């Protein structure tokens, strides 16, 4: 158990809540849209604002780190105990584009509180979830009487996450010595619902490719040549049809090599979540579930590797008929990867599979994009258990476990720094990330503050000697 008294933490948070929200609103007014060149200066202004605020919070080191794109912010607050674990918190200060005409009820960069919700672009994704660490560490210090956190605390807040983090890995590699940590905490995630607090234990990785197929040197008459020469559109259709077997398993040989299978305990924990499949289908705007046989919907989207056809095309697409054998066709594929899978191995397996599927006379080119590795933290990891205990204290109820079906830069931190990645967020699905009227629930935001106030002491007490 942490040394931090619950009542002292809650009293401190309550006394400083208004000032905290005023500061957050000031940050949210900066339209740090990394995807739009018109906001380049705003992204830099956001980084400068955060660096100054972290200095004001008490961090002895607070710096703006340059990249070929948007700047990141690094801060560090050493513990006075050299044996304490080192924790790196990750988040991002850039936001998605937003404009009133997109469907916002108010100006997206003029924060407004309606009821118990703060509406603004970035309120949840990710400024609110980055910023709760500032009040959390101050509550931790005030409640324990410490002059420095119980852990060596570092923050890395990037400025290009909403643009695909194109320079993030190089940034981490360049500063790997200063970013060295025993564990990474990602505060760019969420919980199951307001009534069901959860902690994420992993994210899938991603590999994606584009396959261009070439047949005749130009479109040719289907009456004169059809049925006698290979058709790249037909080859594309057959390639896509061969991607899965009759049980919806990916049919690429070697695709499942190394896959970390779910344990029975993990399957039980997934099953404990109040999952309403019909409601989920409505959210997905779909009419039926499907996928790999022998697995539930949650297992399929969180813990199983997948292959999806993102696009397929070729030949004539206009109105009416044009009887041709087209000169070319195109297939776009993506593969979500789970712990134990290697993107380099997947790329080789897909290349070999495609070569065996395509007929003589069809030339092709396969282009792979940059891959993202999967990350997974074992349920019994001591740092993960500290996160769970801290969140349980803040929410005053048991915390359950999820995973994320998507991908993100967390895997780069895990791979470059060699540290386990943990997830600590308080956002709920209704917060509307990337959508009009994005918001954060203020009570949940304060639960995030409270969780971090407990977390640093719990990590020091329960992991300090073992790490």
C-alpha positions in Angstrom: 0.0 0.0 0.0 1.2 3.5 -0.7 2.2 6.0 2.0 -0.2 8.6 0.5 -3.3 9.3 2.7 -6.5 9.2 0.7 -8.2 12.0 2.6 -5.3 14.4 2.2 -5.1 13.7 -1.5 -8.8 14.4 -2.0 -8.7 17.6 0.1 -5.7 18.9 -1.9 -7.4 18.1 -5.2 -10.6 19.7 -4.2 -8.9 22.9 -3.1 -6.9 23.2 -6.4 -9.6 21.9 -8.8 -10.7 25.4 -10.1 -7.2 26.7 -10.7 -6.3 23.4 -12.4 -9.3 23.6 -14.8 -8.5 27.3 -15.5 -5.0 26.3 -16.6 -6.2 23.4 -18.7 -8.7 25.7 -20.4 -5.8 28.1 -21.2 -3.9 25.3 -22.9 -6.9 24.0 -24.8 -7.3 27.5 -26.3 -4.1 26.9 -28.3 -5.1 25.2 -31.6 -2.2 22.8 -31.7 -3.3 21.0 -34.9 -0.2 19.2 -36.1 -1.8 18.1 -39.4 -2.4 21.6 -40.7 0.6 23.8 -41.7 -1.4 26.9 -40.8 -1.1 25.8 -37.1 2.6 25.1 -37.0 3.2 28.1 -34.8 0.4 27.1 -32.5 1.9 23.6 -32.0 5.1 25.3 -31.0 3.2 27.7 -28.7 1.5 24.7 -27.1 4.9 23.0 -26.4 6.3 26.2 -24.9 3.2 26.7 -22.8 3.5 23.1 -21.4 7.2 23.4 -20.7 6.7 26.6 -18.7 3.8 25.0 -16.8 5.8 22.0 -15.9 8.5 24.2 -14.6 5.9 26.0 -12.5 4.6 22.6 -11.3 8.1 22.0 -9.8 9.9 19.9 -12.4 13.6 21.0 -12.1 14.1 20.1 -15.8 11.6 21.1 -18.5 12.7 21.3 -22.1 11.3 21.7 -25.6 12.9 19.0 -27.9 13.1 19.8 -31.6 12.2 17.3 -34.4 12.1 17.8 -38.2 8.4 18.3 -37.6 6.6 19.5 -34.4 8.4 19.9 -31.1 8.0 17.6 -28.1 8.3 18.4 -24.4 10.5 16.6 -21.9 10.5 17.1 -18.2 12.3 15.3 -15.3 11.9 15.4 -11.5 14.4 13.1 -9.8 13.6 11.3 -6.5 15.9 11.9 -3.5 16.2 8.1 -3.2 18.6 6.7 -5.9 17.1 3.2 -5.5 13.6 4.4 -6.6 12.2 3.2 -9.9 12.3 5.5 -12.9 8.9 6.1 -14.6 8.4 7.8 -18.0 4.9 9.2 -18.7 4.0 9.5 -22.4 1.3 11.7 -24.0 0.9 14.2 -26.8 0.0 17.9 -27.0 -1.1 18.1 -30.6 -4.8 17.7 -31.5 -7.0 16.8 -34.4 -8.4 19.4 -36.8 -11.6 21.0 -35.6 -13.9 23.8 -36.9 -17.4 25.0 -35.9 -18.8 24.0 -39.3 -17.8 20.3 -38.6 -20.8 20.1 -36.2 -19.5 21.7 -33.0 -22.1 23.4 -30.8 -19.4 26.0 -29.8 -16.0 27.1 -30.9 -13.8 23.9 -30.5 -10.9 26.0 -29.2 -12.9 28.0 -26.7 -13.4 25.5 -23.8 -16.9 25.5 -22.2 -18.2 23.6 -19.2 -21.7 22.2 -19.6 -23.0 20.3 -16.6 -20.0 18.2 -15.4 -18.3 18.1 -18.8 -15.6 20.2 -20.3 -16.0 20.5 -24.1 -13.0 21.5 -26.3 -10.7 19.9 -28.9 -8.1 18.0 -26.9 -10.1 17.9 -23.7 -9.7 14.1 -23.6 -7.3 13.5 -26.5 -4.8 14.2 -25.1 -4.3 17.4 -23.2 -6.6 16.7 -20.4 -5.0 13.3 -19.8 -1.5 14.8 -19.9 -2.3 17.6 -17.7 -3.9 15.6 -14.8 -0.3 14.5 -14.0 0.6 18.0 -13.0 -2.0 18.2 -10.2 -1.5 14.6 -9.4 2.2 15.0 -8.5 1.5 18.1 -6.5 -1.2 16.2 -4.5 1.2 13.4 -4.0 3.8 15.8 -2.5 1.4 17.7 -0.4 -0.2 14.6 1.1 3.1 13.0 1.9 5.2 16.0 2.9 7.8 15.1 0.3 9.9 17.6 -1.6 10.3 15.3 -4.7 8.2 12.4 -6.1 8.7 8.9 -4.6 9.9 7.8 -8.1 12.3 9.3 -10.6 9.6 10.9 -12.7 10.0 11.8 -16.4 7.5 13.1 -19.0 7.7 12.9 -22.8 4.8 14.8 -24.6 5.1 14.6 -28.4 3.6 17.0 -30.9 2.9 14.8 -33.9 0.8 11.9 -32.6 -2.2 13.0 -34.5 -0.1 13.1 -37.7 1.2 9.5 -37.3 4.3 10.3 -35.1 6.6 10.4 -38.2 9.6 11.5 -36.2 8.9 10.0 -32.8 11.0 6.8 -33.0 14.0 8.8 -34.1 13.4 11.2 -31.2 13.3 8.4 -28.7 16.5 6.8 -30.2 18.3 10.1 -30.1 17.5 10.7 -26.5 17.3 7.1 -25.3 19.8 7.8 -22.5 17.8 10.6 -21.0 14.5 8.7 -21.5 15.8 5.5 -19.9 13.1 4.2 -17.5 12.0 1.1 -15.7 8.5 1.4 -16.9 6.5 3.7 -19.3 3.0 4.9 -18.5 0.9 6.0 -21.5 -1.8 8.5 -20.7 -3.5 8.5 -24.1 -6.1 5.8 -23.5 -9.4 5.3 -21.7 -11.6 3.1 -19.5 -14.5 0.9 -20.4 -17.2 3.2 -18.9 -17.9 5.6 -16.1 -19.1 2.7 -14.0 -16.4 0.2 -15.0 -12.9 1.5 -14.5 -10.3 -0.6 -16.4 -6.7 -0.6 -17.2 -5.3 -1.6 -20.6 -2.6 -4.2 -20.8 -1.6 -4.1 -24.4 -2.0 -2.8 -27.9 -1.8 -4.5 -31.2 0.9 -3.7 -33.8 0.3 -2.9 -37.5 1.8 -3.8 -40.8 0.3 -2.6 -44.1 1.0 -3.0 -47.7 -0.2 -2.1 -51.2 0.0 -4.6 -54.0 -0.1 -3.4 -57.6 -0.9 -6.0 -60.2 -0.1 -5.5 -63.9 -1.4 -7.6 -66.9 -1.4 -6.3 -70.5 0.4 -3.1 -71.2 -2.9 -1.3 -71.8 -6.6 -2.0 -71.4 -7.6 -4.5 -74.2 -10.8 -5.8 -75.8 -12.4 -8.5 -73.7 -14.0 -10.1 -76.8 -10.7 -10.4 -78.7 -8.5 -11.3 -75.7 -10.6 -12.1 -72.7 -10.3 -15.7 -71.4 -6.9 -16.0 -73.2 -4.7 -13.7 -71.2 -4.4 -13.2 -67.4 -6.7 -10.5 -66.0 -5.1 -8.5 -63.1 -8.5 -7.6 -61.7 -9.4 -11.3 -61.5 -6.0 -12.0 -60.0 -6.7 -9.3 -57.3 -10.1 -10.8 -56.5 -8.6 -14.3 -56.1 -5.7 -12.9 -54.0 -8.2 -11.3 -51.6 -10.3 -14.5 -51.6 -7.3 -16.5 -50.6 -6.5 -14.3 -47.6 -8.6 -16.2 -45.1 -9.6 -19.8 -44.8 -13.2 -21.1 -44.1 -12.7 -20.5 -40.4 -11.7 -16.8 -40.9 -8.1 -17.5 -40.0 -5.5 -15.7 -42.0 -4.2 -18.2 -44.6 -0.8 -16.7 -45.1 1.7 -19.5 -44.1 3.7 -18.5 -41.0 1.3 -15.7 -40.1 0.7 -17.1 -36.6 4.3 -17.9 -35.8 5.1 -16.7 -32.3 1.6 -15.5 -31.4 1.1 -15.1 -27.7 -2.1 -17.0 -27.0 -4.6 -15.8 -24.4 -4.5 -17.6 -21.1 -7.7 -18.9 -19.6 -7.4 -16.2 -16.9 -7.3 -13.5 -19.5 -10.3 -14.9 -21.3 -12.1 -15.0 -18.0 -11.2 -11.4 -17.3 -12.5 -10.3 -20.8 -15.7 -12.2 -20.2 -16.3 -10.3 -16.9 -16.7 -7.0 -18.8 -20.3 -5.8 -19.3 -20.1 -6.2 -23.1 -23.3 -5.7 -25.1 -22.6 -7.1 -28.5 -25.7 -5.6 -30.1 -24.9 -2.2 -28.8 -21.3 -2.6 -30.1 -22.7 -3.5 -33.5 -24.8 -0.3 -33.6 -21.6 1.6 -32.8 -19.8 -0.2 -35.6 -22.7 0.6 -38.0 -22.7 -3.1 -38.9 -25.3 -5.9 -38.9 -23.5 -9.0 -37.8 -20.3 -10.1 -36.2 -17.7 -12.4 -37.8 -14.1 -13.4 -37.4 -11.8 -16.1 -36.4 -13.7 -19.2 -35.1 -13.3 -20.1 -31.5 -12.9 -16.5 -30.2 -15.3 -13.9 -28.8 -15.7 -10.5 -30.4 -13.6 -8.8 -27.7 -10.9 -11.4 -28.1 -10.9 -10.9 -31.9 -10.4 -7.1 -31.6 -8.0 -7.1 -28.7 -5.9 -10.2 -28.7 -6.0 -11.9 -32.1 -4.0 -11.0 -35.2 -6.1 -10.0 -38.2 -5.8 -9.3 -41.9 -8.1 -6.7 -43.5 -8.7 -5.7 -47.1 -8.6 -1.9 -47.0 -9.2 -1.3 -50.7 -9.5 -3.2 -53.9 -9.9 -1.9 -57.4 -9.0 -2.2 -61.1 -10.4 -1.6 -64.5 -13.4 0.5 -65.6 -15.2 2.3 -62.8 -17.5 4.7 -64.7 -21.2 4.4 -65.6 -22.3 1.8 -68.1 -20.2 -0.9 -69.6 -16.7 -1.0 -71.0 -15.8 -4.5 -72.0 -12.0 -4.7 -71.3 -9.3 -6.7 -69.7 -7.8 -4.0 -67.6 -4.1 -3.3 -67.6 -3.8 -3.1 -63.8 -5.5 -3.6 -60.4 -4.7 -2.7 -56.8 -5.1 -4.3 -53.4 -4.5 -2.6 -50.1 -4.0 -4.8 -47.0 -3.4 -4.2 -43.3 -2.4 -6.7 -40.6 -3.0 -6.1 -36.9 -0.4 -8.0 -34.9 -0.3 -9.3 -31.4 2.5 -10.0 -28.9 5.0 -12.4 -30.2 4.6 -11.4 -33.9 7.5 -9.8 -35.7 6.5 -7.2 -38.5 9.6 -8.2 -40.5 8.5 -11.8 -40.4 5.0 -10.8 -41.5 6.3 -8.8 -44.4 8.3 -11.7 -45.7 5.4 -14.2 -45.2 3.1 -11.9 -47.1 5.5 -11.4 -49.9 6.1 -15.2 -50.2 2.3 -15.9 -50.1 1.5 -13.3 -52.8 4.2 -14.7 -55.1 2.6 -18.2 -54.8 -0.9 -16.9 -55.4 -0.4 -14.8 -58.5 -0.5 -16.5 -62.0 2.1 -16.4 -64.6 1.8 -13.3 -66.7 0.8 -11.0 -63.8 3.6 -8.7 -62.8 3.3 -7.2 -59.4 4.9 -4.8 -56.9 4.4 -4.9 -53.1 5.1 -1.8 -51.0 5.1 -2.0 -47.2 4.7 1.1 -45.0 6.4 1.6 -41.7 5.3 -1.0 -39.2 4.3 -0.7 -35.5 5.2 -3.5 -33.1 2.6 -4.9 -30.6 3.1 -4.4 -26.9 1.8 -6.4 -24.0 2.3 -6.2 -20.2 1.8 -9.4 -18.2 -1.0 -9.3 -15.7 1.3 -10.1 -12.8 3.8 -7.4 -13.6 4.4 -5.4 -10.3 4.2 -2.0 -12.0 0.9 -3.0 -13.6 -0.4 -4.1 -10.2 0.6 -0.6 -8.8 -1.5 1.1 -11.5 -4.4 -1.2 -10.7 -4.2 -0.6 -7.0 -3.9 3.2 -7.4 -6.9 3.3 -9.7 -8.9 1.1 -7.4 -8.3 3.5 -4.6 -9.3 6.5 -6.6 -12.5 4.9 -8.0 -13.2 3.0 -4.8 -14.1 -0.2 -6.7 -12.3 -3.1 -8.4 -10.5 -2.4 -11.7 -10.9 -4.7 -14.7 -8.6 -5.4 -17.6 -8.9 -4.5 -21.3 -6.6 -4.3 -24.3 -6.6 -1.9 -27.3 -7.3 -3.1 -30.8 -5.5 -0.2 -32.5 -1.9 0.7 -32.6 0.2 3.6 -31.5 3.8 4.9 -30.7 3.8 3.0 -27.3 5.5 0.1 -29.0 8.5 2.3 -30.0 9.0 3.3 -26.4 8.9 -0.4 -25.3 11.3 -1.5 -28.0 13.9 1.3 -27.9 13.9 1.7 -24.1 13.4 -2.0 -23.2 10.8 -1.1 -20.6 7.3 -2.4 -20.1 4.5 -0.2 -21.2 1.5 0.5 -19.0 -1.7 2.4 -19.8 -3.4 4.9 -17.5 -6.3 6.9 -18.9 -9.7 8.0 -17.7 -11.5 8.8 -21.0 -14.7 7.1 -21.9 -16.0 6.1 -25.4 -18.6 9.0 -25.3 -15.8 11.6 -25.1 -15.8 11.8 -28.9 -12.1 11.7 -29.8 -11.6 13.2 -33.2 -15.3 14.1 -33.4 -17.3 17.3 -33.0 -18.0 18.3 -29.4 -15.1 16.4 -27.8 -15.4 16.4 -24.1 -14.0 15.0 -20.9 -16.0 14.1 -17.8 -14.7 16.3 -15.0 -15.3 13.7 -12.2 -13.3 11.2 -14.2 -10.5 13.7 -14.9 -10.2 14.2 -11.1 -10.1 10.4 -10.7 -7.1 10.5 -13.0 -5.5 13.2 -10.8 -6.1 11.1 -7.8 -4.8 7.9 -9.3 -1.5 9.4 -10.1 -1.3 10.9 -6.6 -1.4 7.4 -5.2 0.6 5.7 -8.0 4.1 7.1 -7.3 4.1 6.0 -3.7 2.7 2.6 -4.5 5.4 2.0 -7.2 8.2 3.1 -4.8 6.8 0.9 -2.0 6.1 -2.2 -4.0 8.6 -2.1 -6.8 11.5 -0.1 -5.5 13.6 -3.0 -4.4 12.4 -5.4 -7.1 12.9 -3.3 -10.2 
